[in-house]
């Protein structure tokens, strides 16, 4: 499991995808999500604006990340 550090109250799914280098820009998020199943806390979610908060887990394929709020 990989850790993703962020600041602020939340990070959007689109920002997360960019932060972990799965997309190059925020505008690529919609396309990425239409071709890849993304699980947030074991539930499928396709909303690039989904708010991810401290301790949320994101799974794409066999990769799993946990979000850590560094405030």
N, CA, C and O atoms as a MOPAC input file, in Angstrom:
PM7 MOZYME 1SCF
protein

 N      0.85400 1    -1.17100 1     0.00000 1
 C      0.00000 1     0.00000 1     0.00000 1
 C      0.90200 1     1.23700 1     0.00000 1
 O      1.83700 1     1.34300 1     0.79300 1
 N      0.59900 1     2.16100 1    -0.90300 1
 C      1.37200 1     3.38800 1    -1.01700 1
 C      0.64100 1     4.52300 1    -0.31400 1
 O     -0.58900 1     4.56200 1    -0.29400 1
 N      1.40200 1     5.44100 1     0.26000 1
 C      0.82100 1     6.59800 1     0.93000 1
 C      0.86000 1     7.80400 1    -0.00500 1
 O      1.84200 1     8.02500 1    -0.71300 1
 N     -0.21700 1     8.57500 1     0.00600 1
 C     -0.29500 1     9.82300 1    -0.74200 1
 C     -0.56200 1    10.93300 1     0.27300 1
 O     -1.59900 1    10.95700 1     0.93700 1
 N      0.38900 1    11.84100 1     0.37500 1
 C      0.28700 1    12.93700 1     1.32600 1
 C     -0.36600 1    14.13200 1     0.63000 1
 O     -0.01000 1    14.47400 1    -0.49800 1
 N     -1.32100 1    14.76000 1     1.31000 1
 C     -1.94600 1    15.96100 1     0.77600 1
 C     -2.21600 1    16.93400 1     1.90700 1
 O     -2.23000 1    16.55400 1     3.07800 1
 N     -2.42900 1    18.19300 1     1.54800 1
 C     -2.77500 1    19.20800 1     2.53800 1
 C     -4.17000 1    19.72000 1     2.22300 1
 O     -4.68000 1    19.52000 1     1.12100 1
 N     -4.77000 1    20.36600 1     3.17300 1
 C     -6.13400 1    20.84100 1     2.98000 1
 C     -7.13400 1    19.83200 1     3.48600 1
 O     -6.76900 1    18.76800 1     3.98600 1
 N     -8.40400 1    20.17800 1     3.35200 1
 C     -9.47200 1    19.32400 1     3.86300 1
 C     -9.65400 1    18.05700 1     3.03800 1
 O     -9.96300 1    16.99600 1     3.57900 1
 N     -9.46000 1    18.17300 1     1.71300 1
 C     -9.66000 1    17.03400 1     0.81400 1
 C     -8.86400 1    17.24600 1    -0.47100 1
 O     -8.31200 1    18.32100 1    -0.70900 1
 N     -8.81900 1    16.20300 1    -1.29100 1
 C     -8.25300 1    16.25500 1    -2.63700 1
 C     -9.28000 1    15.56300 1    -3.53100 1
 O     -9.86900 1    14.55800 1    -3.13300 1
 N     -9.49600 1    16.08700 1    -4.72500 1
 C    -10.46700 1    15.44800 1    -5.61800 1
 C     -9.83800 1    14.22900 1    -6.28700 1
 O     -8.61500 1    14.10200 1    -6.34700 1
 N    -10.67000 1    13.35600 1    -6.77700 1
 C    -10.17200 1    12.16900 1    -7.46700 1
 C     -9.31300 1    12.56800 1    -8.66200 1
 O     -8.28000 1    11.94600 1    -8.91000 1
 N     -9.71900 1    13.58600 1    -9.40000 1
 C     -8.91900 1    14.06500 1   -10.52800 1
 C     -7.54800 1    14.54300 1   -10.09400 1
 O     -6.55200 1    14.24400 1   -10.75200 1
 N     -7.48000 1    15.28500 1    -8.99100 1
 C     -6.19700 1    15.75200 1    -8.46300 1
 C     -5.34600 1    14.57100 1    -7.99900 1
 O     -4.13000 1    14.55900 1    -8.19000 1
 N     -5.99100 1    13.58800 1    -7.39400 1
 C     -5.28200 1    12.38400 1    -6.96000 1
 C     -4.63600 1    11.66800 1    -8.14700 1
 O     -3.46300 1    11.29700 1    -8.09300 1
 N     -5.41000 1    11.47900 1    -9.21700 1
 C     -4.88500 1    10.77800 1   -10.39500 1
 C     -3.67100 1    11.49400 1   -10.96400 1
 O     -2.71800 1    10.85500 1   -11.40900 1
 N     -3.70700 1    12.79800 1   -10.95000 1
 C     -2.56400 1    13.58100 1   -11.42700 1
 C     -1.38700 1    13.45400 1   -10.46700 1
 O     -0.24600 1    13.30400 1   -10.90200 1
 N     -1.65300 1    13.51300 1    -9.18100 1
 C     -0.60400 1    13.44500 1    -8.16000 1
 C      0.16500 1    12.12600 1    -8.20900 1
 O      1.37400 1    12.10900 1    -7.97700 1
 N     -0.51800 1    11.02500 1    -8.50700 1
 C      0.15200 1     9.71700 1    -8.56700 1
 C      0.60000 1     9.37600 1    -9.99700 1
 O      0.94300 1     8.23100 1   -10.29000 1
 N      0.59100 1    10.37900 1   -10.87700 1
 C      1.10200 1    10.26100 1   -12.25300 1
 C      0.35100 1     9.26100 1   -13.13200 1
 O      0.95100 1     8.63300 1   -14.00400 1
 N     -0.94600 1     9.11000 1   -12.91200 1
 C     -1.74600 1     8.26700 1   -13.79000 1
 C     -2.31200 1     9.06300 1   -14.96800 1
 O     -2.67400 1     8.48900 1   -15.99500 1
 N     -2.38400 1    10.37700 1   -14.81500 1
 C     -2.79300 1    11.26400 1   -15.90500 1
 C     -1.85500 1    12.46200 1   -15.92000 1
 O     -1.19000 1    12.75800 1   -14.92700 1
 N     -1.80700 1    13.15200 1   -17.06600 1
 C     -0.92500 1    14.31400 1   -17.20300 1
 C     -1.59800 1    15.60800 1   -16.78000 1
 O     -0.94200 1    16.50900 1   -16.25700 1
 N     -2.90000 1    15.70600 1   -17.00200 1
 C     -3.61000 1    16.93100 1   -16.63600 1
 C     -5.00200 1    16.58200 1   -16.14000 1
 O     -5.50800 1    15.48700 1   -16.38200 1
 N     -5.60700 1    17.52500 1   -15.44700 1
 C     -6.93700 1    17.29200 1   -14.89400 1
 C     -7.96900 1    16.96000 1   -15.95700 1
 O     -8.93000 1    16.23700 1   -15.69400 1
 N     -7.77000 1    17.49000 1   -17.16400 1
 C     -8.73500 1    17.23000 1   -18.23400 1
 C     -8.69200 1    15.77400 1   -18.71400 1
 O     -9.61800 1    15.32400 1   -19.38900 1
 N     -7.64000 1    15.04000 1   -18.37700 1
 C     -7.53100 1    13.62800 1   -18.75700 1
 C     -8.31700 1    12.70900 1   -17.81700 1
 O     -8.50300 1    11.52900 1   -18.11500 1
 N     -8.77700 1    13.24400 1   -16.68700 1
 C     -9.42600 1    12.41500 1   -15.66400 1
 C    -10.68100 1    11.72800 1   -16.18800 1
 O    -10.87300 1    10.53600 1   -15.94700 1
 N    -11.52800 1    12.44600 1   -16.89100 1
 C    -12.77900 1    11.86900 1   -17.38800 1
 C    -12.49500 1    10.68600 1   -18.31100 1
 O    -13.14000 1     9.64300 1   -18.20000 1
 N    -11.54800 1    10.84100 1   -19.20500 1
 C    -11.17500 1     9.77400 1   -20.12500 1
 C    -10.61900 1     8.57300 1   -19.36000 1
 O    -11.00400 1     7.43400 1   -19.62500 1
 N     -9.72100 1     8.82300 1   -18.41800 1
 C     -9.13500 1     7.75400 1   -17.60900 1
 C    -10.21600 1     6.97000 1   -16.87500 1
 O    -10.20500 1     5.73900 1   -16.86900 1
 N    -11.14800 1     7.68900 1   -16.25600 1
 C    -12.19000 1     7.04600 1   -15.46700 1
 C    -13.17900 1     6.25200 1   -16.31900 1
 O    -13.82100 1     5.32800 1   -15.82000 1
 N    -13.30700 1     6.60100 1   -17.58700 1
 C    -14.21400 1     5.84800 1   -18.45500 1
 C    -13.62200 1     4.49800 1   -18.87700 1
 O    -14.35400 1     3.61500 1   -19.32500 1
 N    -12.30500 1     4.33600 1   -18.73400 1
 C    -11.64700 1     3.09700 1   -19.14600 1
 C    -11.05700 1     2.29700 1   -17.98900 1
 O    -10.55100 1     1.19400 1   -18.19800 1
 N    -11.11400 1     2.83300 1   -16.77900 1
 C    -10.51000 1     2.16600 1   -15.62400 1
 C    -11.48500 1     2.16200 1   -14.45300 1
 O    -12.13700 1     3.16900 1   -14.17500 1
 N    -11.58000 1     1.03100 1   -13.77500 1
 C    -12.43000 1     0.95000 1   -12.57900 1
 C    -11.62500 1     1.44200 1   -11.38700 1
 O    -10.53600 1     0.94400 1   -11.10100 1
 N    -12.17500 1     2.41500 1   -10.71100 1
 C    -11.53000 1     2.99600 1    -9.54300 1
 C    -12.40500 1     2.71000 1    -8.32800 1
 O    -13.59300 1     3.03300 1    -8.31200 1
 N    -11.80300 1     2.10200 1    -7.31800 1
 C    -12.51300 1     1.79300 1    -6.08900 1
 C    -12.04200 1     2.74500 1    -4.99200 1
 O    -10.84400 1     2.87600 1    -4.74000 1
 N    -12.98000 1     3.39300 1    -4.35800 1
 C    -12.68700 1     4.24800 1    -3.21100 1
 C    -13.37400 1     3.61500 1    -2.01600 1
 O    -14.59900 1     3.50000 1    -1.97100 1
 N    -12.57400 1     3.21200 1    -1.05900 1
 C    -13.09100 1     2.50200 1     0.11400 1
 C    -13.96800 1     1.31800 1    -0.30700 1
 O    -15.04300 1     1.09700 1     0.24900 1
 N    -13.49000 1     0.56800 1    -1.29600 1
 C    -14.12800 1    -0.65000 1    -1.81700 1
 C    -15.42400 1    -0.41600 1    -2.58500 1
 O    -16.17800 1    -1.36400 1    -2.80700 1
 N    -15.70100 1     0.81300 1    -2.99400 1
 C    -16.86800 1     1.10700 1    -3.82400 1
 C    -16.41300 1     1.77400 1    -5.11200 1
 O    -15.56900 1     2.67000 1    -5.08200 1
 N    -16.96400 1     1.34800 1    -6.23900 1
 C    -16.60600 1     1.93700 1    -7.52700 1
 C    -17.09200 1     3.38000 1    -7.57900 1
 O    -18.21200 1     3.68600 1    -7.17100 1
 N    -16.23500 1     4.25900 1    -8.08700 1
 C    -16.62000 1     5.66300 1    -8.24800 1
 C    -16.00600 1     6.18700 1    -9.53800 1
 O    -14.83400 1     5.94200 1    -9.82300 1
 N    -16.80400 1     6.90900 1   -10.31100 1
 C    -16.35900 1     7.43800 1   -11.60400 1
 C    -16.36900 1     8.96100 1   -11.63800 1
 O    -16.20400 1     9.55600 1   -12.70300 1
 N    -16.56000 1     9.59800 1   -10.48600 1
 C    -16.66800 1    11.05700 1   -10.44000 1
 C    -15.29500 1    11.68300 1   -10.21200 1
 O    -14.69000 1    11.48800 1    -9.15800 1
 N    -14.80700 1    12.42900 1   -11.18800 1
 C    -13.48600 1    13.04100 1   -11.04000 1
 C    -13.47100 1    14.09200 1    -9.94100 1
 O    -12.40400 1    14.43300 1    -9.43000 1
 N    -14.63300 1    14.61100 1    -9.57000 1
 C    -14.72800 1    15.59300 1    -8.50800 1
 C    -14.95100 1    14.99800 1    -7.13100 1
 O    -15.09800 1    15.73000 1    -6.15200 1
 N    -14.97800 1    13.68400 1    -7.04900 1
 C    -15.17300 1    12.99600 1    -5.75900 1
 C    -14.13100 1    13.49200 1    -4.77000 1
 O    -12.94000 1    13.52200 1    -5.07900 1
 N    -14.57400 1    13.87500 1    -3.59700 1
 C    -13.67300 1    14.38200 1    -2.56700 1
 C    -13.08100 1    13.22300 1    -1.77700 1
 O    -13.80200 1    12.42200 1    -1.18200 1
 N    -11.76400 1    13.15200 1    -1.78500 1
 C    -11.04800 1    12.13100 1    -1.02800 1
 C    -10.50500 1    12.78000 1     0.23400 1
 O     -9.92900 1    13.86700 1     0.18800 1
 N    -10.68800 1    12.12100 1     1.33400 1
 C    -10.29200 1    12.68300 1     2.62700 1
 C     -9.28800 1    11.76700 1     3.33200 1
 O     -8.96900 1    10.67700 1     2.85600 1
 N     -8.81000 1    12.23600 1     4.46400 1
 C     -7.82200 1    11.50200 1     5.24700 1
 C     -8.27100 1    10.05800 1     5.48900 1
 O     -9.41200 1     9.81000 1     5.87700 1
 N     -7.36800 1     9.12000 1     5.25700 1
 C     -7.54300 1     7.67900 1     5.46100 1
 C     -8.40900 1     6.98700 1     4.40700 1
 O     -8.66700 1     5.79000 1     4.52800 1
 N     -8.86500 1     7.71000 1     3.37200 1
 C     -9.55800 1     7.03800 1     2.27400 1
 C     -8.56700 1     6.14700 1     1.53500 1
 O     -7.38300 1     6.46800 1     1.43200 1
 N     -9.06400 1     5.02700 1     1.02500 1
 C     -8.23300 1     4.12600 1     0.23900 1
 C     -8.72100 1     4.11000 1    -1.19700 1
 O     -9.92200 1     4.05100 1    -1.45900 1
 N     -7.77400 1     4.16400 1    -2.12200 1
 C     -8.07900 1     4.13900 1    -3.54800 1
 C     -7.39300 1     2.91400 1    -4.14400 1
 O     -6.20300 1     2.68600 1    -3.92800 1
 N     -8.16600 1     2.13000 1    -4.90100 1
 C     -7.60400 1     0.95000 1    -5.56400 1
 C     -7.89600 1     1.03000 1    -7.05400 1
 O     -9.03500 1     1.22800 1    -7.47800 1
 N     -6.84200 1     0.87200 1    -7.82800 1
 C     -6.95400 1     0.81000 1    -9.28900 1
 C     -6.12800 1    -0.39300 1    -9.71700 1
 O     -4.90600 1    -0.40600 1    -9.56500 1
 N     -6.79700 1    -1.39200 1   -10.24900 1
 C     -6.10100 1    -2.63600 1   -10.56200 1
 C     -5.58100 1    -3.25400 1    -9.28500 1
 O     -6.33500 1    -3.45600 1    -8.33400 1
 N     -4.28700 1    -3.55800 1    -9.25800 1
 C     -3.68500 1    -4.15800 1    -8.07200 1
 C     -3.02700 1    -3.12200 1    -7.16900 1
 O     -2.54400 1    -3.45900 1    -6.08800 1
 N     -3.00500 1    -1.86600 1    -7.60400 1
 C     -2.38500 1    -0.79600 1    -6.81800 1
 C     -3.36800 1    -0.23300 1    -5.78900 1
 O     -4.53800 1    -0.00200 1    -6.09400 1
 N     -2.87600 1    -0.01700 1    -4.57200 1
 C     -3.69700 1     0.55700 1    -3.50900 1
 C     -2.93600 1     1.71500 1    -2.87600 1
 O     -1.75500 1     1.60100 1    -2.54800 1
 N     -3.63300 1     2.82000 1    -2.71300 1
 C     -3.07700 1     4.00800 1    -2.06700 1
 C     -3.94800 1     4.35800 1    -0.87300 1
 O     -5.15600 1     4.12300 1    -0.88200 1
 N     -3.32300 1     4.92200 1     0.15600 1
 C     -4.05200 1     5.46700 1     1.28900 1
 C     -3.70800 1     6.95100 1     1.37000 1
 O     -2.54800 1     7.34100 1     1.23600 1
 N     -4.73200 1     7.76800 1     1.59000 1
 C     -4.51900 1     9.20600 1     1.64300 1
 C     -4.23900 1     9.64900 1     3.07700 1
 O     -4.93100 1     9.25600 1     4.01700 1
 N     -3.22200 1    10.46400 1     3.21500 1
 C     -2.79700 1    10.96000 1     4.51900 1
 C     -2.81600 1    12.48400 1     4.46300 1
 O     -2.13100 1    13.09700 1     3.64500 1
 N     -3.60600 1    13.08000 1     5.34400 1
 C     -3.71200 1    14.52900 1     5.42200 1
 C     -2.57500 1    15.04400 1     6.29400 1
 O     -2.43500 1    14.64200 1     7.44900 1
 N     -1.77200 1    15.93000 1     5.73500 1
 C     -0.61500 1    16.45700 1     6.46200 1
 C     -0.89700 1    17.87900 1     6.91400 1
 O     -0.24400 1    18.82000 1     6.46200 1
 N     -1.84700 1    18.03500 1     7.78400 1
 C     -2.16600 1    19.35100 1     8.35800 1
 C     -1.71300 1    19.42000 1     9.78300 1
 O     -1.89200 1    20.44600 1    10.43900 1

